[in-house]
């Protein structure tokens, strides 16, 4: 029950300080795993944070698959990084692509 309340809580978005620049990134997160097949979302979040990207396009994003411990990778990264997220399912509606952004999503 506590996890549900945490996931439903709105996140606060902080905008980049310099509005004249925009830092973009792309990251194939391999379903949230590293090359040795250890769950590595925390390390992936640290890498995204270190890159200081304003917008990040993610590939191979799981959303509730049993093989990924039913974790919604995009939502998890969004909460951890305090970024907005948009997810598009591509395979079996459980794997897809996502976009993380520090800017508010209007539509």
N, CA, C and O atoms as a Tinker XYZ file with bonds, in Angstrom:
   428  protein
     1  N      0.818000   -1.191000    0.000000    73     2
     2  CA     0.000000    0.000000    0.000000    64     1     3
     3  C      0.865000    1.259000    0.000000    63     2     4     5
     4  O      0.540000    2.234000   -0.678000    81     3
     5  N      1.948000    1.245000    0.746000    73     3     6
     6  CA     2.850000    2.384000    0.799000    64     5     7
     7  C      3.478000    2.643000   -0.574000    63     6     8     9
     8  O      3.635000    3.795000   -0.978000    81     7
     9  N      3.835000    1.576000   -1.285000    73     7    10
    10  CA     4.431000    1.732000   -2.611000    64     9    11
    11  C      3.434000    2.376000   -3.561000    63    10    12    13
    12  O      3.805000    3.244000   -4.351000    81    11
    13  N      2.185000    1.967000   -3.495000    73    11    14
    14  CA     1.155000    2.541000   -4.358000    64    13    15
    15  C      1.020000    4.033000   -4.113000    63    14    16    17
    16  O      0.931000    4.812000   -5.062000    81    15
    17  N      1.003000    4.439000   -2.857000    73    15    18
    18  CA     0.887000    5.860000   -2.531000    64    17    19
    19  C      2.103000    6.624000   -3.035000    63    18    20    21
    20  O      1.964000    7.743000   -3.527000    81    19
    21  N      3.279000    6.044000   -2.923000    73    19    22
    22  CA     4.492000    6.702000   -3.394000    64    21    23
    23  C      4.452000    6.879000   -4.905000    63    22    24    25
    24  O      4.815000    7.940000   -5.412000    81    23
    25  N      4.018000    5.856000   -5.629000    73    23    26
    26  CA     3.970000    5.923000   -7.085000    64    25    27
    27  C      2.931000    6.942000   -7.552000    63    26    28    29
    28  O      3.099000    7.545000   -8.612000    81    27
    29  N      1.872000    7.142000   -6.786000    73    27    30
    30  CA     0.812000    8.060000   -7.180000    64    29    31
    31  C      1.137000    9.509000   -6.827000    63    30    32    33
    32  O      0.489000   10.423000   -7.338000    81    31
    33  N      2.117000    9.735000   -5.975000    73    31    34
    34  CA     2.456000   11.093000   -5.552000    64    33    35
    35  C      3.023000   11.890000   -6.722000    63    34    36    37
    36  O      3.856000   11.375000   -7.466000    81    35
    37  N      2.589000   13.136000   -6.899000    73    35    38
    38  CA     3.133000   13.951000   -7.998000    64    37    39
    39  C      4.597000   14.275000   -7.749000    63    38    40    41
    40  O      5.033000   14.405000   -6.605000    81    39
    41  N      5.351000   14.403000   -8.838000    73    39    42
    42  CA     6.760000   14.741000   -8.694000    64    41    43
    43  C      6.962000   16.217000   -9.002000    63    42    44    45
    44  O      6.203000   16.808000   -9.771000    81    43
    45  N      7.975000   16.805000   -8.407000    73    43    46
    46  CA     8.313000   18.203000   -8.647000    64    45    47
    47  C      9.374000   18.258000   -9.736000    63    46    48    49
    48  O     10.397000   17.578000   -9.646000    81    47
    49  N      9.137000   19.050000  -10.743000    73    47    50
    50  CA    10.054000   19.165000  -11.863000    64    49    51
    51  C     10.900000   20.427000  -11.695000    63    50    52    53
    52  O     10.371000   21.514000  -11.463000    81    51
    53  N     12.212000   20.268000  -11.814000    73    51    54
    54  CA    13.087000   21.433000  -11.788000    64    53    55
    55  C     13.606000   21.669000  -13.205000    63    54    56    57
    56  O     14.155000   20.767000  -13.837000    81    55
    57  N     13.427000   22.872000  -13.682000    73    55    58
    58  CA    13.849000   23.210000  -15.034000    64    57    59
    59  C     15.333000   23.544000  -15.070000    63    58    60    61
    60  O     15.888000   24.000000  -14.070000    81    59
    61  N     15.986000   23.322000  -16.216000    73    59    62
    62  CA    17.399000   23.669000  -16.347000    64    61    63
    63  C     17.615000   25.154000  -16.074000    63    62    64    65
    64  O     16.756000   25.977000  -16.389000    81    63
    65  N     18.753000   25.493000  -15.492000    73    63    66
    66  CA    19.043000   26.876000  -15.148000    64    65    67
    67  C     19.256000   27.740000  -16.383000    63    66    68    69
    68  O     18.811000   28.887000  -16.418000    81    67
    69  N     19.924000   27.208000  -17.388000    73    67    70
    70  CA    20.229000   27.983000  -18.587000    64    69    71
    71  C     19.269000   27.571000  -19.697000    63    70    72    73
    72  O     19.461000   26.535000  -20.334000    81    71
    73  N     18.247000   28.370000  -19.929000    73    71    74
    74  CA    17.227000   28.033000  -20.925000    64    73    75
    75  C     17.744000   28.182000  -22.356000    63    74    76    77
    76  O     17.042000   27.825000  -23.302000    81    75
    77  N     18.951000   28.701000  -22.525000    73    75    78
    78  CA    19.501000   28.860000  -23.868000    64    77    79
    79  C     20.176000   27.598000  -24.372000    63    78    80    81
    80  O     20.534000   27.519000  -25.547000    81    79
    81  N     20.354000   26.616000  -23.513000    73    79    82
    82  CA    20.999000   25.381000  -23.940000    64    81    83
    83  C     20.060000   24.207000  -23.690000    63    82    84    85
    84  O     19.182000   24.269000  -22.829000    81    83
    85  N     20.257000   23.159000  -24.441000    73    83    86
    86  CA    19.454000   21.954000  -24.310000    64    85    87
    87  C     20.385000   20.766000  -24.500000    63    86    88    89
    88  O     21.021000   20.633000  -25.545000    81    87
    89  N     20.466000   19.907000  -23.497000    73    87    90
    90  CA    21.345000   18.745000  -23.557000    64    89    91
    91  C     20.490000   17.501000  -23.790000    63    90    92    93
    92  O     19.613000   17.188000  -22.984000    81    91
    93  N     20.744000   16.797000  -24.888000    73    91    94
    94  CA    19.979000   15.606000  -25.268000    64    93    95
    95  C     20.825000   14.356000  -25.107000    63    94    96    97
    96  O     22.049000   14.402000  -25.230000    81    95
    97  N     20.167000   13.243000  -24.831000    73    95    98
    98  CA    20.874000   11.977000  -24.726000    64    97    99
    99  C     20.005000   10.821000  -25.192000    63    98   100   101
   100  O     18.783000   10.940000  -25.289000    81    99
   101  N     20.643000    9.723000  -25.473000    73    99   102
   102  CA    19.932000    8.493000  -25.814000    64   101   103
   103  C     20.609000    7.355000  -25.065000    63   102   104   105
   104  O     21.826000    7.356000  -24.881000    81   103
   105  N     19.807000    6.380000  -24.632000    73   103   106
   106  CA    20.350000    5.321000  -23.775000    64   105   107
   107  C     19.546000    4.038000  -24.000000    63   106   108   109
   108  O     18.333000    4.013000  -23.789000    81   107
   109  N     20.227000    2.982000  -24.425000    73   107   110
   110  CA    19.603000    1.664000  -24.506000    64   109   111
   111  C     19.795000    1.017000  -23.138000    63   110   112   113
   112  O     20.899000    0.585000  -22.807000    81   111
   113  N     18.730000    0.947000  -22.341000    73   111   114
   114  CA    18.866000    0.480000  -20.961000    64   113   115
   115  C     18.791000   -1.044000  -20.839000    63   114   116   117
   116  O     18.862000   -1.567000  -19.727000    81   115
   117  N     18.651000   -1.756000  -21.931000    73   115   118
   118  CA    18.680000   -3.228000  -21.937000    64   117   119
   119  C     17.754000   -3.815000  -20.867000    63   118   120   121
   120  O     18.143000   -4.690000  -20.093000    81   119
   121  N     16.520000   -3.308000  -20.848000    73   119   122
   122  CA    15.475000   -3.826000  -19.947000    64   121   123
   123  C     15.814000   -3.600000  -18.473000    63   122   124   125
   124  O     15.238000   -4.251000  -17.602000    81   123
   125  N     16.744000   -2.681000  -18.187000    73   123   126
   126  CA    17.123000   -2.393000  -16.806000    64   125   127
   127  C     18.284000   -3.219000  -16.287000    63   126   128   129
   128  O     18.574000   -3.195000  -15.091000    81   127
   129  N     18.954000   -3.953000  -17.171000    73   127   130
   130  CA    20.050000   -4.838000  -16.764000    64   129   131
   131  C     21.384000   -4.368000  -17.324000    63   130   132   133
   132  O     21.434000   -3.663000  -18.332000    81   131
   133  N     22.479000   -4.773000  -16.649000    73   131   134
   134  CA    23.814000   -4.503000  -17.180000    64   133   135
   135  C     24.235000   -5.662000  -18.085000    63   134   136   137
   136  O     23.432000   -6.557000  -18.350000    81   135
   137  N     25.470000   -5.658000  -18.557000    73   135   138
   138  CA    25.928000   -6.687000  -19.500000    64   137   139
   139  C     26.036000   -8.077000  -18.873000    63   138   140   141
   140  O     26.054000   -9.078000  -19.589000    81   139
   141  N     26.109000   -8.147000  -17.541000    73   139   142
   142  CA    26.139000   -9.443000  -16.848000    64   141   143
   143  C     24.752000   -9.870000  -16.366000    63   142   144   145
   144  O     24.631000  -10.814000  -15.585000    81   143
   145  N     23.714000   -9.187000  -16.824000    73   143   146
   146  CA    22.317000   -9.470000  -16.491000    64   145   147
   147  C     22.019000   -9.317000  -14.997000    63   146   148   149
   148  O     21.288000  -10.111000  -14.405000    81   147
   149  N     22.610000   -8.267000  -14.406000    73   147   150
   150  CA    22.246000   -7.856000  -13.050000    64   149   151
   151  C     21.352000   -6.636000  -13.182000    63   150   152   153
   152  O     21.636000   -5.747000  -13.985000    81   151
   153  N     20.281000   -6.580000  -12.411000    73   151   154
   154  CA    19.414000   -5.410000  -12.438000    64   153   155
   155  C     20.236000   -4.170000  -12.084000    63   154   156   157
   156  O     20.890000   -4.135000  -11.041000    81   155
   157  N     20.204000   -3.155000  -12.949000    73   155   158
   158  CA    21.111000   -2.019000  -12.772000    64   157   159
   159  C     20.428000   -0.670000  -12.957000    63   158   160   161
   160  O     21.081000    0.291000  -13.364000    81   159
   161  N     19.149000   -0.573000  -12.674000    73   159   162
   162  CA    18.445000    0.697000  -12.855000    64   161   163
   163  C     19.079000    1.829000  -12.042000    63   162   164   165
   164  O     19.134000    2.971000  -12.497000    81   163
   165  N     19.548000    1.509000  -10.856000    73   163   166
   166  CA    20.182000    2.533000  -10.029000    64   165   167
   167  C     21.447000    3.071000  -10.705000    63   166   168   169
   168  O     21.675000    4.280000  -10.720000    81   167
   169  N     22.256000    2.189000  -11.255000    73   167   170
   170  CA    23.463000    2.609000  -11.979000    64   169   171
   171  C     23.106000    3.384000  -13.241000    63   170   172   173
   172  O     23.780000    4.352000  -13.591000    81   171
   173  N     22.047000    2.959000  -13.921000    73   171   174
   174  CA    21.616000    3.657000  -15.120000    64   173   175
   175  C     21.120000    5.062000  -14.779000    63   174   176   177
   176  O     21.386000    6.014000  -15.513000    81   175
   177  N     20.408000    5.185000  -13.677000    73   175   178
   178  CA    19.957000    6.509000  -13.226000    64   177   179
   179  C     21.156000    7.399000  -12.923000    63   178   180   181
   180  O     21.151000    8.581000  -13.265000    81   179
   181  N     22.174000    6.847000  -12.291000    73   179   182
   182  CA    23.382000    7.614000  -11.973000    64   181   183
   183  C     24.079000    8.077000  -13.252000    63   182   184   185
   184  O     24.585000    9.197000  -13.309000    81   183
   185  N     24.109000    7.229000  -14.273000    73   183   186
   186  CA    24.742000    7.599000  -15.544000    64   185   187
   187  C     23.971000    8.727000  -16.230000    63   186   188   189
   188  O     24.570000    9.654000  -16.775000    81   187
   189  N     22.650000    8.642000  -16.200000    73   187   190
   190  CA    21.827000    9.696000  -16.800000    64   189   191
   191  C     22.019000   11.004000  -16.038000    63   190   192   193
   192  O     22.142000   12.070000  -16.640000    81   191
   193  N     22.044000   10.916000  -14.735000    73   191   194
   194  CA    22.234000   12.107000  -13.905000    64   193   195
   195  C     23.620000   12.731000  -14.152000    63   194   196   197
   196  O     23.744000   13.953000  -14.235000    81   195
   197  N     24.637000   11.907000  -14.266000    73   195   198
   198  CA    25.998000   12.402000  -14.510000    64   197   199
   199  C     26.103000   13.094000  -15.869000    63   198   200   201
   200  O     26.884000   14.032000  -16.029000    81   199
   201  N     25.323000   12.635000  -16.842000    73   199   202
   202  CA    25.347000   13.246000  -18.171000    64   201   203
   203  C     24.646000   14.606000  -18.181000    63   202   204   205
   204  O     24.832000   15.397000  -19.106000    81   203
   205  N     23.848000   14.870000  -17.160000    73   203   206
   206  CA    23.120000   16.141000  -17.025000    64   205   207
   207  C     22.262000   16.458000  -18.248000    63   206   208   209
   208  O     22.150000   17.616000  -18.653000    81   207
   209  N     21.666000   15.436000  -18.827000    73   207   210
   210  CA    20.813000   15.633000  -19.998000    64   209   211
   211  C     19.455000   16.197000  -19.580000    63   210   212   213
   212  O     18.918000   15.849000  -18.528000    81   211
   213  N     18.917000   17.067000  -20.421000    73   211   214
   214  CA    17.591000   17.632000  -20.184000    64   213   215
   215  C     16.505000   16.714000  -20.736000    63   214   216   217
   216  O     15.409000   16.628000  -20.182000    81   215
   217  N     16.821000   16.031000  -21.831000    73   215   218
   218  CA    15.899000   15.087000  -22.470000    64   217   219
   219  C     16.691000   13.830000  -22.819000    63   218   220   221
   220  O     17.774000   13.916000  -23.399000    81   219
   221  N     16.147000   12.658000  -22.463000    73   219   222
   222  CA    16.823000   11.391000  -22.735000    64   221   223
   223  C     15.841000   10.440000  -23.415000    63   222   224   225
   224  O     14.760000   10.175000  -22.888000    81   223
   225  N     16.215000    9.931000  -24.577000    73   223   226
   226  CA    15.435000    8.910000  -25.277000    64   225   227
   227  C     15.941000    7.546000  -24.821000    63   226   228   229
   228  O     17.137000    7.265000  -24.898000    81   227
   229  N     15.029000    6.700000  -24.348000    73   227   230
   230  CA    15.393000    5.371000  -23.844000    64   229   231
   231  C     14.873000    4.290000  -24.778000    63   230   232   233
   232  O     13.770000    4.395000  -25.314000    81   231
   233  N     15.682000    3.244000  -24.970000    73   231   234
   234  CA    15.268000    2.085000  -25.751000    64   233   235
   235  C     15.313000    0.848000  -24.854000    63   234   236   237
   236  O     15.979000    0.833000  -23.819000    81   235
   237  N     14.580000   -0.198000  -25.284000    73   235   238
   238  CA    14.498000   -1.474000  -24.558000    64   237   239
   239  C     14.063000   -1.244000  -23.107000    63   238   240   241
   240  O     14.752000   -1.632000  -22.164000    81   239
   241  N     12.917000   -0.611000  -22.959000    73   239   242
   242  CA    12.362000   -0.253000  -21.661000    64   241   243
   243  C     11.250000   -1.241000  -21.309000    63   242   244   245
   244  O     10.261000   -1.349000  -22.035000    81   243
   245  N     11.410000   -1.955000  -20.207000    73   243   246
   246  CA    10.367000   -2.883000  -19.751000    64   245   247
   247  C      9.336000   -2.152000  -18.919000    63   246   248   249
   248  O      9.623000   -1.157000  -18.252000    81   247
   249  N      8.119000   -2.685000  -18.982000    73   247   250
   250  CA     7.018000   -2.085000  -18.228000    64   249   251
   251  C      6.187000   -3.204000  -17.604000    63   250   252   253
   252  O      5.135000   -3.573000  -18.126000    81   251
   253  N      6.664000   -3.734000  -16.493000    73   251   254
   254  CA     5.882000   -4.732000  -15.771000    64   253   255
   255  C      6.101000   -6.181000  -16.191000    63   254   256   257
   256  O      5.304000   -7.045000  -15.827000    81   255
   257  N      7.147000   -6.467000  -16.936000    73   255   258
   258  CA     7.406000   -7.863000  -17.327000    64   257   259
   259  C      7.919000   -8.657000  -16.141000    63   258   260   261
   260  O      8.634000   -8.120000  -15.295000    81   259
   261  N      7.563000   -9.913000  -16.073000    73   259   262
   262  CA     8.010000  -10.784000  -14.994000    64   261   263
   263  C      9.530000  -10.889000  -14.989000    63   262   264   265
   264  O     10.138000  -10.947000  -13.921000    81   263
   265  N     10.153000  -10.914000  -16.168000    73   263   266
   266  CA    11.611000  -11.035000  -16.256000    64   265   267
   267  C     12.334000   -9.808000  -15.711000    63   266   268   269
   268  O     13.539000   -9.856000  -15.463000    81   267
   269  N     11.614000   -8.721000  -15.527000    73   267   270
   270  CA    12.189000   -7.502000  -14.942000    64   269   271
   271  C     11.566000   -7.219000  -13.577000    63   270   272   273
   272  O     11.461000   -6.066000  -13.157000    81   271
   273  N     11.157000   -8.277000  -12.897000    73   271   274
   274  CA    10.585000   -8.168000  -11.550000    64   273   275
   275  C      9.359000   -7.266000  -11.511000    63   274   276   277
   276  O      9.064000   -6.657000  -10.483000    81   275
   277  N      8.644000   -7.180000  -12.630000    73   275   278
   278  CA     7.428000   -6.365000  -12.759000    64   277   279
   279  C      7.670000   -4.876000  -12.528000    63   278   280   281
   280  O      6.742000   -4.143000  -12.185000    81   279
   281  N      8.904000   -4.428000  -12.711000    73   279   282
   282  CA     9.237000   -3.014000  -12.543000    64   281   283
   283  C      8.895000   -2.264000  -13.829000    63   282   284   285
   284  O      9.168000   -2.746000  -14.928000    81   283
   285  N      8.309000   -1.105000  -13.687000    73   283   286
   286  CA     8.104000   -0.193000  -14.804000    64   285   287
   287  C      9.369000    0.665000  -14.882000    63   286   288   289
   288  O      9.501000    1.653000  -14.160000    81   287
   289  N     10.297000    0.281000  -15.762000    73   287   290
   290  CA    11.608000    0.936000  -15.848000    64   289   291
   291  C     11.496000    2.449000  -16.050000    63   290   292   293
   292  O     12.171000    3.222000  -15.370000    81   291
   293  N     10.647000    2.864000  -16.983000    73   291   294
   294  CA    10.520000    4.293000  -17.296000    64   293   295
   295  C      9.995000    5.069000  -16.090000    63   294   296   297
   296  O     10.508000    6.140000  -15.767000    81   295
   297  N      8.991000    4.538000  -15.436000    73   295   298
   298  CA     8.424000    5.206000  -14.267000    64   297   299
   299  C      9.456000    5.256000  -13.128000    63   298   300   301
   300  O      9.592000    6.271000  -12.445000    81   299
   301  N     10.172000    4.156000  -12.940000    73   299   302
   302  CA    11.185000    4.089000  -11.881000    64   301   303
   303  C     12.265000    5.155000  -12.111000    63   302   304   305
   304  O     12.617000    5.898000  -11.195000    81   303
   305  N     12.788000    5.221000  -13.348000    73   303   306
   306  CA    13.817000    6.211000  -13.667000    64   305   307
   307  C     13.269000    7.634000  -13.548000    63   306   308   309
   308  O     13.962000    8.532000  -13.071000    81   307
   309  N     12.038000    7.831000  -13.977000    73   307   310
   310  CA    11.412000    9.144000  -13.881000    64   309   311
   311  C     11.351000    9.630000  -12.436000    63   310   312   313
   312  O     11.702000   10.774000  -12.147000    81   311
   313  N     10.914000    8.776000  -11.547000    73   311   314
   314  CA    10.819000    9.149000  -10.127000    64   313   315
   315  C     12.208000    9.378000   -9.532000    63   314   316   317
   316  O     12.425000   10.345000   -8.803000    81   315
   317  N     13.130000    8.500000   -9.841000    73   315   318
   318  CA    14.483000    8.600000   -9.279000    64   317   319
   319  C     15.180000    9.877000   -9.731000    63   318   320   321
   320  O     15.884000   10.519000   -8.952000    81   319
   321  N     14.976000   10.245000  -11.009000    73   319   322
   322  CA    15.648000   11.416000  -11.575000    64   321   323
   323  C     14.810000   12.688000  -11.493000    63   322   324   325
   324  O     15.269000   13.764000  -11.876000    81   323
   325  N     13.579000   12.564000  -10.992000    73   323   326
   326  CA    12.655000   13.699000  -10.881000    64   325   327
   327  C     12.430000   14.342000  -12.251000    63   326   328   329
   328  O     12.515000   15.561000  -12.404000    81   327
   329  N     12.139000   13.485000  -13.250000    73   327   330
   330  CA    11.887000   13.928000  -14.615000    64   329   331
   331  C     10.505000   13.458000  -15.045000    63   330   332   333
   332  O      9.980000   12.486000  -14.502000    81   331
   333  N      9.924000   14.136000  -16.008000    73   331   334
   334  CA     8.672000   13.702000  -16.618000    64   333   335
   335  C      8.986000   12.525000  -17.546000    63   334   336   337
   336  O     10.119000   12.383000  -18.006000    81   335
   337  N      7.994000   11.689000  -17.819000    73   335   338
   338  CA     8.221000   10.529000  -18.678000    64   337   339
   339  C      7.040000   10.311000  -19.618000    63   338   340   341
   340  O      5.885000   10.548000  -19.263000    81   339
   341  N      7.361000    9.852000  -20.825000    73   339   342
   342  CA     6.377000    9.377000  -21.789000    64   341   343
   343  C      6.853000    8.007000  -22.238000    63   342   344   345
   344  O      8.024000    7.838000  -22.575000    81   343
   345  N      5.948000    7.018000  -22.247000    73   343   346
   346  CA     6.296000    5.643000  -22.612000    64   345   347
   347  C      5.464000    5.214000  -23.809000    63   346   348   349
   348  O      4.272000    5.511000  -23.873000    81   347
   349  N      6.078000    4.522000  -24.753000    73   347   350
   350  CA     5.379000    3.976000  -25.913000    64   349   351
   351  C      5.680000    2.490000  -26.004000    63   350   352   353
   352  O      6.821000    2.112000  -26.272000    81   351
   353  N      4.672000    1.628000  -25.785000    73   351   354
   354  CA     4.911000    0.192000  -25.892000    64   353   355
   355  C      5.138000   -0.210000  -27.349000    63   354   356   357
   356  O      4.513000    0.329000  -28.263000    81   355
   357  N      6.046000   -1.170000  -27.544000    73   355   358
   358  CA     6.335000   -1.625000  -28.906000    64   357   359
   359  C      6.229000   -3.144000  -29.050000    63   358   360   361
   360  O      5.812000   -3.623000  -30.105000    81   359
   361  N      6.592000   -3.909000  -28.031000    73   359   362
   362  CA     6.576000   -5.369000  -28.103000    64   361   363
   363  C      5.687000   -5.905000  -26.983000    63   362   364   365
   364  O      5.959000   -5.669000  -25.806000    81   363
   365  N      4.645000   -6.615000  -27.340000    73   363   366
   366  CA     3.742000   -7.236000  -26.366000    64   365   367
   367  C      3.181000   -6.244000  -25.352000    63   366   368   369
   368  O      2.665000   -6.652000  -24.312000    81   367
   369  N      3.274000   -4.956000  -25.638000    73   367   370
   370  CA     2.804000   -3.902000  -24.735000    64   369   371
   371  C      3.532000   -3.885000  -23.385000    63   370   372   373
   372  O      3.121000   -3.169000  -22.472000    81   371
   373  N      4.605000   -4.665000  -23.253000    73   371   374
   374  CA     5.365000   -4.726000  -22.008000    64   373   375
   375  C      6.802000   -4.258000  -22.178000    63   374   376   377
   376  O      7.535000   -4.136000  -21.197000    81   375
   377  N      7.199000   -4.002000  -23.389000    73   375   378
   378  CA     8.532000   -3.484000  -23.695000    64   377   379
   379  C      8.354000   -2.370000  -24.716000    63   378   380   381
   380  O      7.495000   -2.458000  -25.593000    81   379
   381  N      9.168000   -1.322000  -24.603000    73   379   382
   382  CA     9.013000   -0.238000  -25.550000    64   381   383
   383  C     10.121000    0.778000  -25.476000    63   382   384   385
   384  O     11.264000    0.466000  -25.141000    81   383
   385  N      9.755000    2.007000  -25.798000    73   383   386
   386  CA    10.676000    3.126000  -25.759000    64   385   387
   387  C     10.088000    4.193000  -24.833000    63   386   388   389
   388  O      8.885000    4.205000  -24.573000    81   387
   389  N     10.938000    5.078000  -24.344000    73   387   390
   390  CA    10.454000    6.126000  -23.438000    64   389   391
   391  C     11.271000    7.389000  -23.643000    63   390   392   393
   392  O     12.366000    7.364000  -24.207000    81   391
   393  N     10.712000    8.484000  -23.172000    73   391   394
   394  CA    11.377000    9.767000  -23.222000    64   393   395
   395  C     11.314000   10.377000  -21.824000    63   394   396   397
   396  O     10.230000   10.558000  -21.269000    81   395
   397  N     12.474000   10.690000  -21.260000    73   395   398
   398  CA    12.557000   11.398000  -19.983000    64   397   399
   399  C     12.877000   12.857000  -20.279000    63   398   400   401
   400  O     13.693000   13.146000  -21.155000    81   399
   401  N     12.247000   13.772000  -19.563000    73   399   402
   402  CA    12.501000   15.189000  -19.788000    64   401   403
   403  C     12.399000   15.988000  -18.504000    63   402   404   405
   404  O     11.570000   15.703000  -17.640000    81   403
   405  N     13.248000   16.984000  -18.393000    73   403   406
   406  CA    13.182000   17.905000  -17.256000    64   405   407
   407  C     12.122000   18.978000  -17.495000    63   406   408   409
   408  O     11.712000   19.669000  -16.563000    81   407
   409  N     11.682000   19.114000  -18.739000    73   407   410
   410  CA    10.676000   20.110000  -19.098000    64   409   411
   411  C      9.275000   19.524000  -18.916000    63   410   412   413
   412  O      9.079000   18.322000  -19.095000    81   411
   413  N      8.314000   20.354000  -18.564000    73   411   414
   414  CA     6.930000   19.856000  -18.435000    64   413   415
   415  C      6.409000   19.334000  -19.772000    63   414   416   417
   416  O      6.687000   19.912000  -20.823000    81   415
   417  N      5.670000   18.266000  -19.725000    73   415   418
   418  CA     5.048000   17.704000  -20.932000    64   417   419
   419  C      3.663000   18.326000  -21.049000    63   418   420   421
   420  O      2.826000   18.164000  -20.161000    81   419
   421  N      3.427000   19.033000  -22.139000    73   419   422
   422  CA     2.160000   19.742000  -22.333000    64   421   423
   423  C      1.112000   18.815000  -22.945000    63   422   424   425
   424  O     -0.031000   18.773000  -22.490000    81   423
   425  N      1.508000   18.072000  -23.978000    73   423   426
   426  CA     0.549000   17.166000  -24.636000    64   425   427
   427  C      1.290000   15.940000  -25.129000    63   426   428
   428  O      0.680000   15.044000  -25.713000    81   427
